[in-house]
Amino acid sequence: IGSNMMALMSYNQRRVARWYFGGVASSMAAVITHPLDLMKVLVQTQAEKLSLLQTSRKIVTEQGFMALYNGISASLLRQYTYSLARFGIYAAGSRFVDTSTMARKAMLAAFSGGMGGFIGAPADLVNVRLQNDVKLPPEKRRNYKHAIDGLVRIIREEGWRTMYNGSSMTALRGMLMTVGQIAFYEQSKKVLVELGMPENMGTYITASIISATAATILTQPIDVVKTRRMNARPGEYANLMDVFIQTSKEGPAAFAKGIVPAFSRLLPHTVLMFVFLEYLRTHFGYLPEAKTIMSSRKIANIDR
């Protein structure tokens, strides 16, 4: 029985993830981590100083359990546009591009992340607005009912081009995030297995922690510049490059401000995302050799 189980596990490890598994895994992770993200926003913006646990208890008591999932529609829309696109493009590209080295993985991941960032820009805009609504006084809130309502109202009230405001920054962040997450995860997993670690959940979690660390380090400078640009007074900065130049005058450490809370947000999502992705791959992925065999049979039948 033991040898049969090992053979089955080895068989499943050869499976390849389908192109849409990344988007599904990301959405599954978002459902679990969304309440934590929401609570962190509320803790940072509330007038009374309550802990994360106290804030959660207060929200559940006053508004019910489902209040922890306020804004989840925008988060899921973002996963099914941005994450689905970047994982899908990377999966499709890896069939035609050699990804045996870290440099090649990073190049494909950067392209995939840039495309995904642009595709997911409208969802990202709605997601940011829904999260920021809690920081605004009641009379200034946009009060979108859900993500689709937000998209419809943006197009109707501000024009469709508004949906792509800041899309270049979103695409750049998507490039760096995808290099950090996908390229570093794939390479880390490969190296860990080569060092003798078994291809199991422990290895996946270790590789995902490495990728979350890399993604945080790569994207934090962009997040600092983006946040300063968004919170700047009129005329404070001439353009995005000016924000970068002014920040650099404060020293390299200025680009790492907020890196600890950023890592605490990204780590659980990244770990859960790759754990779910590996589960989907090993249980529902396809076997490349099976496709080759089927193709050979079709060719043989044609020859007959």
C-alpha positions as CSV (number, residue, x, y, z in Angstrom):
1,I,0.0,0.0,0.0
2,G,2.8,2.4,0.9
3,S,4.6,1.8,-2.5
4,N,1.3,2.4,-4.3
5,M,0.7,5.6,-2.4
6,M,4.2,6.8,-3.2
7,A,3.8,5.9,-6.9
8,L,0.4,7.9,-7.0
9,M,2.1,10.9,-5.3
10,S,4.9,10.8,-7.8
11,Y,2.4,10.5,-10.6
12,N,0.4,13.5,-9.4
13,Q,3.6,15.6,-9.0
14,R,4.1,15.4,-12.8
15,R,0.8,17.1,-13.3
16,V,0.8,20.7,-14.8
17,A,-1.5,23.5,-13.6
18,R,-4.2,24.6,-16.0
19,W,-4.0,28.2,-17.1
20,Y,-6.9,29.4,-14.9
21,F,-5.7,27.7,-11.6
22,G,-3.8,30.8,-10.6
23,G,-6.9,33.0,-10.6
24,V,-8.9,30.4,-8.7
25,A,-6.2,29.9,-6.1
26,S,-5.8,33.7,-5.7
27,S,-9.6,34.1,-5.1
28,M,-9.6,31.2,-2.6
29,A,-6.8,32.9,-0.7
30,A,-8.6,36.3,-0.9
31,V,-11.7,34.9,0.7
32,I,-9.7,33.8,3.7
33,T,-7.4,36.9,4.0
34,H,-10.0,39.6,3.2
35,P,-11.3,40.0,6.7
36,L,-7.8,40.5,8.0
37,D,-7.1,43.1,5.3
38,L,-10.3,44.9,6.1
39,M,-9.6,44.9,9.9
40,K,-6.2,46.4,9.3
41,V,-7.7,49.2,7.3
42,L,-10.2,49.9,10.0
43,V,-7.6,49.7,12.8
44,Q,-5.5,52.3,11.0
45,T,-8.4,54.7,10.4
46,Q,-10.6,54.5,13.5
47,A,-10.7,57.2,16.1
48,E,-10.7,54.9,19.1
49,K,-7.7,52.8,19.7
50,L,-8.8,49.2,19.6
51,S,-6.8,46.1,18.8
52,L,-7.3,43.9,15.8
53,L,-9.3,41.4,17.9
54,Q,-11.4,44.1,19.6
55,T,-12.2,45.7,16.3
56,S,-13.2,42.3,14.8
57,R,-15.5,41.6,17.8
58,K,-17.1,45.1,17.6
59,I,-17.8,44.7,13.9
60,V,-19.3,41.3,14.3
61,T,-21.4,42.3,17.3
62,E,-22.7,45.5,15.7
63,Q,-23.0,44.6,12.0
64,G,-22.9,40.8,11.9
65,F,-20.3,38.3,10.6
66,M,-20.8,39.1,7.0
67,A,-19.6,42.7,7.7
68,L,-16.1,41.2,7.7
69,Y,-16.6,40.7,4.0
70,N,-17.5,44.2,3.0
71,G,-15.8,44.9,-0.3
72,I,-15.1,41.3,-1.1
73,S,-16.7,41.6,-4.6
74,A,-13.9,44.1,-5.6
75,S,-11.2,41.9,-4.2
76,L,-12.6,38.8,-6.1
77,L,-13.0,40.8,-9.3
78,R,-9.4,41.9,-9.0
79,Q,-8.2,38.3,-8.6
80,Y,-10.3,37.1,-11.6
81,T,-8.8,39.8,-13.8
82,Y,-5.3,40.7,-12.6
83,S,-4.3,37.4,-11.0
84,L,-6.1,35.2,-13.6
85,A,-4.4,37.1,-16.4
86,R,-0.8,37.1,-15.0
87,F,-0.9,33.4,-14.0
88,G,-2.7,32.4,-17.3
89,I,-0.2,34.3,-19.5
90,Y,2.8,32.9,-17.5
91,A,1.4,29.3,-17.9
92,A,0.7,29.8,-21.6
93,G,4.1,31.4,-22.2
94,S,6.0,28.7,-20.3
95,R,4.9,26.2,-23.0
96,F,6.7,28.2,-25.7
97,V,9.5,29.9,-23.7
98,D,12.4,28.2,-21.9
99,T,12.0,28.9,-18.2
100,S,14.9,26.7,-17.0
101,T,16.9,29.6,-15.5
102,M,15.8,32.3,-13.0
103,A,16.5,35.1,-15.5
104,R,14.1,33.5,-18.1
105,K,11.5,33.0,-15.4
106,A,11.8,36.6,-14.3
107,M,11.5,37.9,-17.9
108,L,8.3,35.9,-18.6
109,A,6.9,36.8,-15.1
110,A,7.6,40.5,-15.7
111,F,5.7,40.4,-19.1
112,S,2.8,38.4,-17.5
113,G,2.6,40.7,-14.5
114,G,2.6,43.9,-16.7
115,M,-0.2,42.6,-18.9
116,G,-2.1,41.4,-15.8
117,G,-1.7,44.7,-14.1
118,F,-3.1,46.6,-17.1
119,I,-6.0,44.2,-17.5
120,G,-6.8,44.4,-13.8
121,A,-6.4,48.2,-13.5
122,P,-10.2,48.9,-13.4
123,A,-10.8,46.3,-10.7
124,D,-7.8,47.6,-8.7
125,L,-9.2,51.2,-8.9
126,V,-12.6,50.0,-7.5
127,N,-10.9,47.9,-4.9
128,V,-8.8,50.9,-3.6
129,R,-11.9,53.2,-3.6
130,L,-14.0,50.7,-1.7
131,Q,-11.2,50.3,0.9
132,N,-10.6,54.0,1.2
133,D,-14.3,54.8,1.6
134,V,-14.0,53.9,5.3
135,K,-11.4,56.6,5.8
136,L,-13.6,59.4,4.4
137,P,-16.4,61.3,6.2
138,P,-19.9,60.0,5.4
139,E,-20.7,62.9,3.1
140,K,-17.7,62.3,0.9
141,R,-18.0,58.5,0.5
142,R,-18.8,57.1,-2.9
143,N,-20.9,54.2,-1.4
144,Y,-20.5,51.8,-4.2
145,K,-22.9,48.8,-3.6
146,H,-20.4,46.3,-5.0
147,A,-17.6,46.1,-7.6
148,I,-19.8,46.0,-10.7
149,D,-21.8,49.0,-9.4
150,G,-18.5,50.8,-8.9
151,L,-17.4,50.1,-12.5
152,V,-20.7,51.2,-13.9
153,R,-20.8,54.4,-11.9
154,I,-17.1,55.3,-12.8
155,I,-17.9,54.9,-16.5
156,R,-21.2,56.8,-16.2
157,E,-19.9,59.7,-13.9
158,E,-16.3,60.0,-14.9
159,G,-15.9,58.3,-18.3
160,W,-14.3,55.0,-19.2
161,R,-10.8,56.4,-19.4
162,T,-10.9,57.0,-15.7
163,M,-10.8,53.3,-15.1
164,Y,-7.2,53.3,-16.4
165,N,-6.0,56.2,-14.3
166,G,-2.7,55.1,-12.9
167,S,-2.6,51.9,-15.0
168,S,1.0,52.4,-15.9
169,M,1.9,52.3,-12.2
170,T,-0.4,49.3,-11.7
171,A,1.3,47.5,-14.6
172,L,4.8,48.2,-13.2
173,R,3.8,47.0,-9.8
174,G,2.2,43.9,-11.4
175,M,5.5,43.2,-13.2
176,L,7.5,43.4,-9.9
177,M,4.9,41.5,-7.9
178,T,4.8,38.7,-10.4
179,V,8.6,38.4,-10.6
180,G,8.6,38.2,-6.8
181,Q,5.8,35.7,-6.5
182,I,5.8,33.4,-9.5
183,A,9.5,33.5,-10.7
184,F,10.9,33.4,-7.1
185,Y,8.4,30.7,-6.1
186,E,9.2,28.5,-9.1
187,Q,12.9,28.9,-8.7
188,S,12.9,28.5,-4.9
189,K,10.8,25.3,-5.2
190,K,13.2,23.9,-7.8
191,V,16.3,24.7,-5.7
192,L,14.8,23.3,-2.5
193,V,13.9,20.0,-4.2
194,E,17.4,19.8,-5.7
195,L,18.8,20.3,-2.2
196,G,16.9,17.2,-1.1
197,M,13.6,18.5,0.2
198,P,10.6,16.4,-0.8
199,E,8.0,17.8,-3.1
200,N,5.3,18.3,-0.4
201,M,3.4,20.9,1.5
202,G,6.4,21.9,3.6
203,T,8.4,22.7,0.6
204,Y,5.6,24.6,-1.0
205,I,5.2,26.8,2.1
206,T,8.9,27.4,2.4
207,A,9.1,28.5,-1.3
208,S,6.0,30.7,-0.9
209,I,7.5,32.5,2.2
210,I,10.7,33.2,0.1
211,S,8.5,34.5,-2.8
212,A,6.4,36.7,-0.4
213,T,9.6,38.2,1.0
214,A,11.0,38.9,-2.5
215,A,7.7,40.3,-3.7
216,T,7.5,42.7,-0.7
217,I,11.1,43.9,-1.2
218,L,10.5,44.5,-5.0
219,T,7.2,46.2,-4.7
220,Q,7.6,48.4,-1.6
221,P,9.5,51.2,-3.3
222,I,6.7,51.5,-5.9
223,D,4.1,51.4,-3.1
224,V,5.9,54.2,-1.2
225,V,6.0,56.4,-4.4
226,K,2.4,55.6,-5.3
227,T,1.1,56.4,-1.7
228,R,3.0,59.7,-1.6
229,R,1.7,60.7,-5.0
230,M,-1.9,59.9,-4.0
231,N,-1.6,61.8,-0.6
232,A,0.3,64.8,-2.0
233,R,-1.0,68.3,-1.7
234,P,-1.7,70.1,-5.1
235,G,1.5,71.2,-6.7
236,E,3.7,69.3,-4.2
237,Y,5.2,67.1,-6.9
238,A,5.5,67.9,-10.6
239,N,5.1,64.3,-11.7
240,L,5.8,60.7,-10.7
241,M,9.5,61.0,-11.4
242,D,9.7,64.0,-9.1
243,V,8.1,61.9,-6.3
244,F,10.9,59.3,-6.8
245,I,13.6,62.0,-6.8
246,Q,12.3,63.8,-3.7
247,T,12.0,60.5,-1.9
248,S,15.5,59.4,-2.8
249,K,16.9,62.5,-1.2
250,E,15.7,61.1,2.2
251,G,18.0,58.1,1.7
252,P,17.4,54.5,0.6
253,A,15.5,53.7,3.8
254,A,12.7,56.0,2.7
255,F,11.7,53.5,0.1
256,A,11.3,50.7,2.7
257,K,8.9,52.6,4.9
258,G,5.9,50.4,5.9
259,I,7.6,47.3,4.7
260,V,6.7,45.3,7.9
261,P,2.9,45.8,7.6
262,A,3.2,45.3,3.8
263,F,4.9,41.9,4.4
264,S,2.3,40.9,7.1
265,R,-0.5,41.5,4.5
266,L,1.3,39.8,1.6
267,L,2.7,36.8,3.4
268,P,-0.6,34.9,4.3
269,H,-2.1,35.6,0.9
270,T,1.0,34.4,-0.9
271,V,1.3,31.2,1.2
272,L,-2.3,30.3,0.9
273,M,-2.4,31.1,-2.9
274,F,0.5,28.7,-3.7
275,V,-0.8,26.0,-1.3
276,F,-4.2,26.1,-3.1
277,L,-2.4,26.3,-6.5
278,E,-0.4,23.2,-5.7
279,Y,-3.4,21.3,-4.5
280,L,-5.3,22.2,-7.7
281,R,-2.3,21.2,-9.8
282,T,-1.7,17.8,-8.2
283,H,-5.3,16.9,-8.1
284,F,-6.9,18.4,-11.2
285,G,-3.9,19.3,-13.4
286,Y,-3.1,17.5,-16.7
287,L,-0.3,15.2,-17.6
288,P,1.8,16.5,-20.6
289,E,2.8,13.0,-21.6
290,A,-0.8,11.9,-21.7
291,K,-1.4,14.6,-24.3
292,T,1.6,13.5,-26.3
293,I,0.3,9.9,-26.3
294,M,-3.1,11.0,-27.5
295,S,-1.5,13.1,-30.2
296,S,0.6,10.1,-31.3
297,R,-2.6,7.9,-31.5
298,K,-4.4,10.5,-33.6
299,I,-1.5,10.7,-36.0
300,A,-1.4,6.9,-36.2
301,N,-5.1,6.8,-37.0
302,I,-4.7,9.4,-39.7
303,D,-1.8,7.4,-41.3
304,R,-4.1,4.3,-41.4
